[in-house]
Amino acid sequence: MDLLVQIFIGWPSIIGSLLISLLGIHNKRPHYLFIGSLLSMGFAWYLTMSPSLHLNLLGYFLPFSHLIAIGSLRGKKSW
């Protein structure tokens, strides 16, 4: 169980989320961005429990940034 927590909340999920999201943007595949969003949710949940307001807001914005990128790819806009 500890290994699963480290994978989904720790650095492997962040690096995996970043790589999958970059592949999704480069290849114009929105479902890769959705998978990247799911991988980043564990780390985002960890950040929302931070006492710092900046990290707390970053935790809420992290998965939504993936969803904004999905909307951009589906609308064929290059923001």
N, C-alpha and C positions, 0 to 999 in steps of 0.2 A: 504493500500500500504506500509506503514512503517513497518508493521509486516512481509510482504514478503521480504522486503529488509533486515531486521534483520535476518530472517531465512536463506536466501541464501547467505548473505555476512558475517554474524556474526558467532559466535561460534557454533550454532547448526549445520551448514553445515559442519564445520571442523570436529566436533566430529562424525557426521553421516558419513561423507566421510571416516574417519579413521576406524570406525566400519565395514562399508560395505566392504571396501577394505581388512581388515583383514579377514573377513568372506570369501571373494572371494579367497584369497591366501590359507587359511586353507582348504577350500572345493574344491579348484582347479576349480573355476568357473570364467572364464574371464569376463563374462557379469556383474558380481558384481563389478569388477574393473572398468569397463566402467562407471557404474552408480556412483561409487565413484569419478571418474575423472570429471564427469559432476557436481557433488555436490561441488567439490573443485574449480571449475572455477570462481565462484563469489568471493571467498576469494583471489584467485590468481590474478584476475583483480584488486582488491583493492590493493594488494601488488605492482603491477606494477606501480601504480601511486605514490609510495613512492619516496621521494628524495634520500633516501639511496640506493646506488648501490647494496648492499648485499640483501636487501629486494626486490629490483626490479628484480634481477636475480632469487631469490627464487620464485617470483610470476610466472615467465616464466617456471621454472623447475617443479613446483608442479604438474600440470596436465600431463606433459610428463613423470614424474616418474611413474604414474599409467599406462600409455601406455607402458612403458618399462616392467613393471611387467606383463602386458597382453602378450607381446611378449615372456617373459620368461615362462609363464604358457603354452602358445600354443606350444612352442618349447620343452616343458618338460625338461627344464633346471632349476636347483635350484641355482640361483645366490644368 
